[in-house]
Amino acid sequence: MAIRITLVGATGWVGKELVRAIAKTNDMTIVAAVSRTGAGKDVGELAGLQPSGIKISGSLAEALNILSDVVIDYTKPNVVKGHVLESLAQGRHVVVGTSGLSDEDYSEIATSARRASRGVLAAGNFSITATLMRRFALEAARYVPDVEVIDYAGPSKADTPSGTARELAELLGEIRKPSTAKPISEPRSRFILCACLRSCCLARSSLALTMSALRYATTQGLPRLPMSQELFLPCDPSLGSSA
């Protein structure tokens, strides 16, 4: 018997890929789909396939009225935990591809999964590059005392910092060694920052300040930006001649 799937976030770019991939299998089938923007439309047609006969529901509660075995969630950080808990309460196993869950969220989900005797597979990022990055970073943190997570994203990104970056930072925090880095407020650190500023300006290039430098820069009257954004300063050639 094929595994019956409720797909939440069916019209997102990952959701559409899942619709197309599942359609090619013999052991899985989509029986219900959820999307607020695609409610009432055929899930196959929205993925560029032939009509599947599966009409998209506007809410998870509506979709769970259709019997299924597994709920797959690719939605938003602010709703994913509620979706997981609701699915478990309705007797479904759950696969989560949405990032943004905290340690407390995972603990609550684990408790609910045990209570419901259901399984949950939650990975904030299923991409091979993110998986390798996480593995290598955790391995390196056992030997390297100082680690830094730099998270770049566009201003329209829903979760900042990204769930992938936050989850990695939490894991690194559990195993990292005591830091040997100097705070940016110390004289030597200020000297290094000023030297970097001067070198970049001499090269007439743009300067991307990391978060540690940004903390110092904001005290000098530079604008504050969301944590996910880079701060680019156009170089002033006159700075190159300053002492």
N, C-alpha and C positions, 0 to 999 in steps of 0.2 A: 504493500500500500504506500502511495506517495505521501511524503511529509507535507502537511497542509500549512501554508504560510499566510500570516497577516502581515502585510508590508506597510509600515508607517513611514511617511515621507516618500511616497511612491513617485512624486513628480520632481523630486530633486535630481541633481545630476548623478548621484550615486544610486538613488532609487530607480531611475530609468535604466541604468546599467544592470541593476539586479533583476528588473522585470525581463529584460532581454536575455540575461544569462539563465534565469530560472526557466524561461520558456523553452530552452534548448535541452533541458534535462528530462529524464523519465522518472526520477525518484522524488521530485519536488514539484509542488504546484501552488500558485497563488490563489487563495480562495477569497481573500478580502484585502483591500488596500485603503490607505488613509491619506488624504491631502485636502487642506482647506481650500486651496486655489483650484483643485481639480475635481472637487466634489460633484458627483453626478455623471462624470464622463467615464469613458471606457479606459481602463488602465493600459491595455495593450495599444490602443490607438495613440495615447499620449506618449508612449515609448517608441513610437514609430513602427509598430507591428500591426498585424491584422487584428480586428476586434476580438477580444478575449471573452466577452460576455460578463466581465467583472466590473461592476460599477464602483467607482471610488466613493468611499464614505467621507463625510466631513469631520468625523470625530472618531477617536479610538473606541469609545463606549459603543457607538453604533456598529463599528466593524466587529467588535467582540461578540455580537449577537450571532455571528456566523461561526460555526465550529471550525477550530484550527488547532494545530499542535504547537506552533512556534510563532512568536511575534518578533519581527526584525524591525529595529528602530534606527532610522537615520533622520533625525529631526533637528531640534534646537536644544541648547544646554538648559534653558529655563523650563522645559517641559519633559525632558527625557526621564527624570527620576519618577515623576508621577505616572508616566506611561508604563515604566517597568513594574512599579508597585501594583498598578491597576491590572496589568496583564497577569502577574503572579496570583493576584487574588481571584482571577478568573480561570486559574488552572493552566496557564500557558507557560512553556519554556520561553526564554527571551535571549535574543542576540542584540547587543547594543554596539552600534558603530558611531554613535554621537559622542563627541568629547565634551568635557566640562564638568564631569562628576568629581566631587571631592572625596577625601578619605571617609568623611562622615556619611556621605551618600552611599559609598560602596558598602560600608558597615551595615547601614539600614537595609540595603538591598539584599545583602548576604543573609541577614536575619530573616527577612521575609521569604527568601528562597528556601531556606531550611524549613521554615514553618509550613510552606506550601509543598514541600518535597518536589521542587522544580529546579531546573538548572538555569543559570544565567552566565552567558559569555559576554563580557563587557571589555571592549578595547577601544580607547578613544581614537585610535588611528590604526587602520588595518593595512596601510601602505607598507610595502617592503622596506622602503628607505627609512620611514619613521621607526619601524620595528628594529632595524639594524642600528639606527642612531641611538635608540634607547638602550639596546644591549651593550653597545660599545661604550656609551657614556657611563653606564652603571659599572662596567668592568673597570674603566679608567679611574672612576672615583674611589676605588679601593686602594689605589696607589698614588693618586695625585691629590694633594691637599686642597688645592683651590679650583673650584669649578664655577662656571657662570653659564646661565641660560639666557641667550639673546633671542628674542621673539619678534620677528618682523611680520607685519600684516597691514593691509589697507585700512583706511579710516572707516569703512563700512562693515568691517568684520563684527559679527554679533558678540562674540566672547573675546574680551581682551583683558589680560593676556589669554592666549589660546588655551583650550583644555589640554592639548598635547604638551605644551610648555609647562603648564601648572602641574600636571600629573608627573612629568619627568622631574620637576623641581622637588616635589614631595618625596619621590622615590630616592633621589640623590640625597635629600636631607636625612634619610634614615641610615645611610651608610658612609657618608662623606667624613673625611678626617678633619680635625680642627684646622681652621683656616690660618694661613700665614700672610695673607694679603693685608696691606696697610689701608686704613680708611682714607678717603679722598681729602678729609680735613687736615691730615698731617702734612707738614711742610714739604717733605720729599714727594708726596703724591701730587701736591699742587704744582711742584716744579716739573714733574713728568708730564702732567696734563698740559701745562703751558708750552712745554717743549714740543708736544704733539701738535698743538694748535699752530705753533710757529712753523713747524716742518710742513704741515699740510698747506698752509697759506703760501709758503715759498714755492711750493709745487703748483700753485694756482688750481688746486683741486677742491672738490666739495668735501666737507668734513661731516662724518656721521658719528655722532656722540652716542656711546653706549650708556646704559642706565647709570653706571657709577659716575661717569663724567657729567651726565645730565643733572645729577643731584648738586654737583658743584656749580654747574653753569646756571641753574635757576637762581642761585643766590646772587648771581651777578646781574640779574635783571632780564635774563632771557626768558622767552615765553614757555610756560609749561604745556606739554603735549601728553595725550594718552600714552600709556605704557607701551602700546603696540606699535607706536610710530617712531620712525627715525627722525632726528632733528638735523636737518641739513643747513649748514651755514655757508653762504657764498663767501668766498675768500676776498678779503680786502688786501690788495697788493701792498698797501702802506704798512700793514702789520708785519710784513717780512723784514722791514728795516728797523723794527723796534727792538730794544735791547731785551 
